[in-house]
């Protein structure tokens, strides 16, 4: 999609454009062993769900288990992060804008 958008910008504006697809390093660093193992577990669980015909579900980590969660349950309510919680405070301390 990035290539299509870049081409459209070039054609409509005459400006030279380049697309860039962000990889792991630009998004937050390379995956560690935990990330790789979790991705394998999620992928294998997703394949099992397809084999079992369990569509309309997603995989989720409920340590130590990977579960099938119905999509309706996953979106049934808004899940928030406490503004005064450690995650937000740490992000702010690192200079990350939280949109407020």
Secondary structure, DSSP 8 states (H G I E B T S, - for coil): -HHHHHHHHHHHH----------HHHHT----HHHHHHHHHHHHHHHHHHHTT--SEEEEEETTEEEEEEHHHHTSS-----TTSHHHHHHHHTT-----
